[in-house]
Amino acid sequence: MTENRSIDLSVEVPGTPEEVWRTIATGPGISSWFVCHEVDERVGGEVIMDFGVFGKETATVTAWEPPHRLVIQGRDDERGGALAYEWLVEARDGGTCLVRLVNSGFGPGPEWDADYEGMTRGWKLFLQNLRLQLTHFRGQRVARAIVPFVLRTGGHMGAWAALCRAVGIATDLRAGDRAEGLLGLSGVVDVASGGPPVSMYSLLLDGPAPGTAIIAAEGVGDAVGCSAYLYLYGPRAADFDAQAWASRLEPEPATIDS
């Protein structure tokens, strides 16, 4: 229950600082690996973050220093806290960059404990997806992002088994394995982890369209967060039945088209 905690995570990604900046600091860029964003690209500009079933949040750009530093400051909630997101981009040798995220503003108390733990787990998944996006789809705009999320009961492993059953893939895949699921889902596992607090697959997709996916069960206890996020590129994305995919996870979650 420490006050003034922050999440501090880094990932090495391919690309120039300018390419990486466009992916982490613009609306189309962020929407290609995280959730749908609208960004007014200037100090004082408004940022709208669409978290689907969790609603929308509004924040403000408080630092805009392309291509190296971005700070987005959230607004106070009913608990009296406001989260901030600082992104730092540092060029490395060999055509890569180190992307560092510092997510601060967490207060004390069990309600903030849950946010801190859950967001730490979530950011690790999304930073893996950022790396995949910059590796395989750099400079491209996502055609469709589908971000269903639901709480499942039955404990962590029960929730993971139910999630994998819902999307039609095995529970025990490893990095490098092929995944073949329902509604045309197919691809290669890039990262896999099994067992609480996170069981997940990060996928490089070739079906239903080229893209990436995050299939994950997060948390311990009876209620476990389950997500099956797809980020699809190219003309085949328009033909995918997003409603049918989202309905695999009940209750029906939100779909974001961009």
Buried (B, 14 or more C-beta within 10 A) or exposed (E): EEEEBBBEBEBEBBBBBEBBBBBBBBBBBBBBBBBBBBBBEEEEBEBBBBBBEEEEBEBBBBEBEBBBBBBBBBEEEEEEBBBBBBBBBBBEEEEBBBBBBBBBBBBEEEEBBEBBBBBBBBBBBBBBBBBBBBBBBBEBEBBBBBBBBBBBEEBBBBBBBBBBEBBEBEBEBEEEBEBEBEBBBBBBBBBBBBEBBBBBBBBBBBBBBBBBBBBBBBBEEEEBBBBBBBBBBBEBBEEBEBEEBBBBBEEEBBBBEB
